[in-house]
């Protein structure tokens, strides 16, 4: 049985989708949450402290960590769910779009770890879970900026794991396939339609945010105490199976 009893985790992107489900799951398993998002009402409760912060700004994240520590007494790790979908190929993408994708999805993940690490190093333990994507593991057309950021998140995760293993800090990623959240609402408007996306997943349905949150909670917990520098796809078989798909 997984428990996060008496542990506090900072979750970015906690106002929506996978981040919101992760915050819920941590609390359901006995933990407490510092919930960070761009537009979230600042609120201090028994189980959740909500802090408005932009993950591209280190000072915002450091503020979230320090107020979280004051409120709950300690921070035991974090989950980096804040992210943007940024489609485009190399010709249509302009440098402003490229910079925005990198600054939120990749720099934001690094800065979240950077804000958390002094506290975790000080404690001599910790767990961080980053959110990559199946499109960090394989390519797809028309999604270049996003795919690049998620490939970067996977390598950032391994580098963090290597650098902080000596401090007993574990760093892992999860790579979701198609999960129904506000970010993927747009999929139904793509020319191939939602059905085509679903068919790439052998389980033949979109995943639910709670199913990603369950994998994240496992990686945060002591049940994963000998797991670091790894990537766990939560993708209904997308990354492991290449079957002929009959329409
Ligand atoms: P979501 O529902 O759109 O949630 C993302 C959250 O991040 C939103 O609340 C968003 O706020 C917030 N955010 C964006 N930029 C931010 C910033 N600069 N600072 C702080 N917060 C910021 O999307 P989701 O589907 O749950 O995605 C969560 C993570 O999973 C993302 O990294 C995404 O790339 C990854 N992922 C999702 C899927 C999927 O199928 N859903 C698949 C693979 C990977 P705003 O709404 O105000 O922008």
Boltz pocket constraint, residues with backbone or C-beta under 6 A from the ligand:
constraints:
  - pocket:
      binder: B
      contacts: [[A, 12], [A, 13], [A, 14], [A, 15], [A, 16], [A, 17], [A, 18], [A, 19], [A, 36], [A, 37], [A, 38], [A, 39], [A, 53], [A, 54], [A, 55], [A, 56], [A, 80], [A, 81], [A, 82], [A, 83], [A, 84], [A, 85], [A, 104], [A, 108], [A, 131], [A, 132], [A, 133], [A, 134], [A, 175], [A, 176], [A, 177], [A, 178], [A, 179], [A, 180], [A, 181], [A, 182], [A, 183], [A, 184]]
      max_distance: 6.0
